[in-house]
Amino acid sequence: MQLDFKARELTIKLVYYGPALSGKTTNLQAIHQLVSPGVAGRLMTLETKDDRTLFFDLLPLTLTAGSGLQVRVKLFTVPGQVIHKSTRRLVLQGADGVAFIADSQRSETKANAQSFTDLRKNLKDNGLDAAAMPLVIQFNKRDLPDIRSDEEIDALATRGKEPVYKAIAIRGVGVLETLVGLMRITWARLEASHQLADKFGVEGEPLLAELRRHLGMEGAPGAVR
Amino acid sequence: MSGGLADLTLADVTRLEDIVDKGALTEVCRSFFDLFSLPIRVFSNDGALLADVHETREICRYVNTLSEGRRACSTRVTEVKALAPRGGAVEHPCFTGAVYRVVPIAYQGRMLGRFVVGPYFPAETREVPRSLLVLDPALDREAARSALAEMPRVREETAERIADHLTRILDLIIFSGHRAFLTSEMHVASVRESFRELTEKNEQLQEAFDKLQELDRLKSNFLATVSHELRTPLTSIIGYSDMLATGIAGELNEEQAEFVETIRGKGDHLLALISSLLDLGKLEQGKLRVKREPMNVELLVAEVAKTLAPLAQKRDVSIRVEVDGGLPDISADAVRIRQVLYNLTENAVKFSPDGDAVTLGARLVELEADDDDDMGFVLMAGTRSAVELSVSDRGPGIPTDEQERVFDAFYQVDGSSTREHGGTGLGLSIVKRLVEAHGGSVWVESVVGEGATFRFTIPEADDA
């Protein structure tokens, strides 16, 4: 998080993590399409080759919270391929929250786990407390055959401590819920450590309401139930 | 590690001049000017002029010839420069009836600067404004009117569209600049990160290597010290048992003589073992110097055969010599090579059945390139030769899977063979190291039950 008291600006960094081809960039593309114009900047993609991210994607969102504070939310993706380990660590630096995009296909279960181990290691290497990092998990590609079943994921989700979302990012399904969910727990963490309500008079709920409004959540496709 | 990296990905464009090239900006403005005849100036957030494309208008030139006009014009220009609209474009009128359009330049919700289009004359305005007419008592109305007529006339709507178009182009330029900036920063950061990782790994490797080297040194030192310390008392034991055996301290009965002889024999064996250990230690430390000089192979073989003849005779084993004629001299340390051939021959005699024969051979061979060093094979093939010496016996032989291990220190094919045949278990390991110190190699060919042939090569010395 970056705070600029003079400009009354708060910048929050959210990182979309996950194995290669799990749909991190697709999440950002969907958000970019669904968010009201003026709130999102251009979706910036750094260095791609054959549709694979090499450095990162960046989608900036600008919200105005109560009492005139500008909240800039920067959404990043990391390159999923194993070889880009140091790039992932670089992008992860200073992250305020992480959305882990998992591939629902059964065959990818191991890749998900490996990528998550990599995430924990990179958080640790960056001096971030992995256990305290606001984290949501999205099971993407719910429309594909041979995926882990809803029952299986729900059963695991009740035992895990992170919020779990299901999504079909390519159709925009579940993407906004994931973002709002991540934003909610990230804000709660920032509020707890920085007392934003006291300092800026910004409360989490109105900010989330503004985010939801700009995301057009009323008209958006709902989460997969 | 790199505290600046969080800032890196969060880095925002805060100064227009950091991200756009002034020259390129001026070019864009000029192309607008060429197309629409509209003057354009671009200012950064703190008011610095980044691009300026305009031609002085006739009316401006005329107004500036009047003292009141000059003052009023200067005031207007200052006002326009000070305008920093945030919400959207604003229009600022000039007393001549012309207008300036000031448009904010924002990127990702942040103000970076503004551009000013104009002055231009709104097409909708038909009259010469009163503000111009009352400006200065010396004003010539006709001159002012004809000067104004030259002013570019633009409809409000068109001006708005032109400004909008320029805004989009600038936005694209800033976006591309920002992306290029982030990309290059990421490149640099990635390289730095890889370098850091590699440096860390190198340090770890170096540390491990140093530790191993130190351990190796300690081991060799230990070996040398222990061997030396053991040898001193042992010399006394052998010396005194020698004296006892010669009867200096009084006549020994048969049993006593036999016991003393056993003490002496075991003492000799122990001394040989310790000497071998010492040799091995020196070889491992690389302290053993190989003094190379030309030596005749035929003489070497004959000498070793002669030296071992008494030992062989005891077992009724004959030593045959088969040396090819016309062998070149080899360049070797005479003492060490003699030790090698002696060790191998002594072994062969020991393992030969009673009444059998041991054969010592020597022949010229061509050196083949190593598997992992076949560079320039075409050039190198057949250019190097070596003398191969061999020692054959018809003893029990060595199983295939043991043939490499016999050269390890303290390894013996059959644990009982030391007891049966004597030896320290160090001989072959010393042989191997000595041969290798000469740049040669040693190996064994054997079929169990039919005997064994040990061969080693000593390469011909380079002409240089």
Chai-1 contact restraints between the chains, C-beta under 6 A:
chainA,res_idxA,chainB,res_idxB,connection_type,confidence,min_distance_angstrom,max_distance_angstrom,comment,restraint_id
A,Q2,B,L10,contact,1.0,0.0,6.0,A-B,restraint_1
A,T11,B,L10,contact,1.0,0.0,6.0,A-B,restraint_2
A,K13,B,L10,contact,1.0,0.0,6.0,A-B,restraint_3
A,G41,B,Q108,contact,1.0,0.0,6.0,A-B,restraint_4
A,R42,B,F175,contact,1.0,0.0,6.0,A-B,restraint_5
A,M44,B,R179,contact,1.0,0.0,6.0,A-B,restraint_6
A,L46,B,L182,contact,1.0,0.0,6.0,A-B,restraint_7
A,L46,B,T183,contact,1.0,0.0,6.0,A-B,restraint_8
A,E47,B,T183,contact,1.0,0.0,6.0,A-B,restraint_9
A,F55,B,M186,contact,1.0,0.0,6.0,A-B,restraint_10
A,P60,B,Q108,contact,1.0,0.0,6.0,A-B,restraint_11
A,T62,B,G109,contact,1.0,0.0,6.0,A-B,restraint_12
A,S86,B,S190,contact,1.0,0.0,6.0,A-B,restraint_13
A,S86,B,E193,contact,1.0,0.0,6.0,A-B,restraint_14
A,S86,B,S194,contact,1.0,0.0,6.0,A-B,restraint_15
A,T87,B,S190,contact,1.0,0.0,6.0,A-B,restraint_16
A,L90,B,L5,contact,1.0,0.0,6.0,A-B,restraint_17
A,L90,B,A189,contact,1.0,0.0,6.0,A-B,restraint_18
A,V91,B,T9,contact,1.0,0.0,6.0,A-B,restraint_19
A,Q93,B,L5,contact,1.0,0.0,6.0,A-B,restraint_20
A,Q93,B,A6,contact,1.0,0.0,6.0,A-B,restraint_21
A,G94,B,A6,contact,1.0,0.0,6.0,A-B,restraint_22
